[in-house]
Amino acid sequence: AVVSTQSTGRNLLTVQPFFKPPIIGHSEKKLFIKRVPARASKRDIERCFDSFGSIKDIEIIRHKKCAFIESFDTKVIALIIHLSSNGVIFRVLGQNVFVERFKFKVKS
């Protein structure tokens, strides 16, 4: 933000933002998985989560050691998030992975 004073006989302080802050949303059908093992395949990740319901798509970003899981059903994602926030540990190829709701920025 830019802070400036106006010369109107009084010292007034005005704040003008450089940019509009992005609106942060989340997807009801998508998960963000951190610390995915480098050698993990889509099938390895699917094995960890498909017992909760059907998985629509898995995208692995190897250089960032993360993945995105999309489900057909919002209840599947809600259940996995609930379990994760209550201490359930998910493992892919024997390594603990961390589960978060997928968040995205909306350009305005």
PLY file of the C-alpha trace (Angstrom):
ply
format ascii 1.0
element vertex 108
property float x
property float y
property float z
element edge 107
property int vertex1
property int vertex2
end_header
0.00 0.00 0.00
1.06 3.57 -0.60
0.76 5.95 2.30
0.62 9.63 1.39
-0.45 12.94 2.86
-2.64 15.39 0.97
-2.02 19.13 1.09
-5.46 20.49 1.87
-4.46 22.68 4.76
-4.71 19.65 7.03
-2.48 16.64 7.22
-4.71 13.82 6.07
-3.42 10.33 5.74
-4.74 8.29 2.83
-3.91 4.72 1.96
-4.05 3.58 -1.63
-3.42 -0.09 -2.36
-0.97 -1.08 -5.11
-3.24 -3.91 -6.19
-6.47 -5.61 -5.31
-5.78 -8.61 -3.10
-6.74 -11.86 -4.80
-9.83 -13.68 -3.70
-8.86 -17.03 -2.25
-11.26 -19.88 -2.83
-11.14 -23.61 -2.45
-12.33 -26.51 -4.48
-14.81 -28.91 -2.97
-13.59 -31.73 -5.22
-9.81 -31.31 -5.16
-6.97 -32.01 -2.70
-3.41 -30.75 -2.49
-0.89 -33.39 -1.34
2.55 -32.33 -0.03
5.76 -34.37 0.35
4.94 -36.89 -2.36
7.85 -39.33 -2.85
9.81 -38.68 -6.03
9.21 -42.21 -7.36
5.46 -42.24 -6.61
3.18 -43.02 -9.53
-0.45 -42.02 -10.01
-1.40 -45.58 -9.07
0.59 -45.37 -5.80
-1.29 -42.22 -4.82
-4.60 -43.67 -5.95
-4.05 -46.76 -3.74
-3.72 -44.48 -0.72
-6.98 -42.61 -1.30
-9.34 -44.69 -3.47
-10.74 -46.63 -0.51
-12.63 -43.42 0.41
-14.32 -43.16 -2.99
-13.61 -42.86 -6.69
-10.79 -40.63 -7.87
-11.34 -38.67 -11.09
-7.79 -37.46 -11.74
-4.33 -37.26 -10.18
-1.70 -34.75 -11.26
1.84 -35.14 -9.89
4.25 -32.19 -9.89
7.52 -34.03 -9.34
9.91 -31.08 -9.04
7.74 -29.64 -6.22
7.08 -33.05 -4.59
3.33 -32.49 -4.58
0.18 -33.78 -6.24
-3.40 -32.77 -6.85
-6.23 -35.27 -6.50
-9.65 -34.63 -7.97
-12.70 -36.66 -7.02
-16.15 -37.02 -8.58
-17.74 -36.58 -5.15
-17.35 -33.71 -2.66
-18.01 -36.15 0.20
-14.81 -38.04 -0.60
-12.71 -34.88 -0.30
-14.55 -33.77 2.86
-13.93 -37.17 4.47
-10.20 -37.18 3.65
-9.80 -33.59 4.96
-11.72 -34.52 8.12
-9.57 -37.60 8.75
-6.37 -35.68 8.09
-7.31 -32.88 10.48
-8.09 -35.47 13.15
-4.71 -37.14 13.15
-5.02 -39.81 10.46
-1.68 -40.23 8.69
-1.67 -40.97 4.97
1.33 -42.77 3.47
2.45 -43.15 -0.11
5.24 -45.70 -0.63
5.84 -45.72 3.13
6.34 -41.96 3.36
3.95 -39.67 5.24
2.19 -37.17 2.98
0.26 -34.09 4.06
-3.24 -33.40 2.82
-4.83 -29.97 2.39
-7.90 -28.66 0.65
-6.91 -27.27 -2.76
-6.90 -23.44 -2.69
-6.88 -21.18 -5.69
-6.74 -17.47 -6.44
-9.50 -15.80 -8.43
-8.33 -12.94 -10.64
-10.61 -9.93 -10.42
0 1
1 2
2 3
3 4
4 5
5 6
6 7
7 8
8 9
9 10
10 11
11 12
12 13
13 14
14 15
15 16
16 17
17 18
18 19
19 20
20 21
21 22
22 23
23 24
24 25
25 26
26 27
27 28
28 29
29 30
30 31
31 32
32 33
33 34
34 35
35 36
36 37
37 38
38 39
39 40
40 41
41 42
42 43
43 44
44 45
45 46
46 47
47 48
48 49
49 50
50 51
51 52
52 53
53 54
54 55
55 56
56 57
57 58
58 59
59 60
60 61
61 62
62 63
63 64
64 65
65 66
66 67
67 68
68 69
69 70
70 71
71 72
72 73
73 74
74 75
75 76
76 77
77 78
78 79
79 80
80 81
81 82
82 83
83 84
84 85
85 86
86 87
87 88
88 89
89 90
90 91
91 92
92 93
93 94
94 95
95 96
96 97
97 98
98 99
99 100
100 101
101 102
102 103
103 104
104 105
105 106
106 107
